[in-house]
Amino acid sequence: MAKAPTQSGEALQGIRLATGAAPAALAVIAGLIIFAYPLTERCHRGLVGELTSVVPSR
């Protein structure tokens, strides 16, 4: 917008943090959790079996 007021330096820093650093940090945490989750083939088969018994295929 041509006549929009400019953002303060603190507001710009908050916007950058909310759109960049925070999501990146959460993605790293999620990656670590996924990496550490002990999902074996046997466990995967059990989970899939439970899901297919609850949610019928189309």
N, C-alpha and C positions, 0 to 999 in steps of 0.2 A: 504494500500500500504506500502510496506516495507521501501521505501526510501522517503516517503512523509515528507515534513517539518512539524514540530509541530506548533500548533496554540498558539498564545500568550494568556495570561490570560484574557486580554480584549476581544479577539475574542471568547474565550470559554464562557465568561460571556454573550456576545451578542447572541451567538448561543443558550444558555440555556434560555435566556429571550425570544427569538423569537420562540422557540419550546415548551416552558413550560408556563411561566408566562403570556405572552401576550394572547395566545389562552384561557387560563383559565379565565383571566379577561373578555375577550369578551364573553365567555360562561356564566359567571355570569350575565353580563349586558343583554345578550339575554334572560336569564331565568327570570330576573326581568321584562323585557318588556312583555314577554309572560304571566307572572303571572298577571300583571297589566292590560292587554288588556281585555276590557269588552265584551267578546264574549258570548252572551246569546244564548239559543236554537233558539229563533226567529231570531236573527241576523245570526246565522249559516245557518238556512234554507234559508234565503234571499240570502246569498252569494252563497250557493250551487245552488239555482235556477238561479241566474245570470250566473254562470259558465256553467251550463248545457245548457242554451240558447245560449251561445256564442260558446262553444265547444261541438259538438254533440258526443254522445257516440258511441263506435265502435260496 
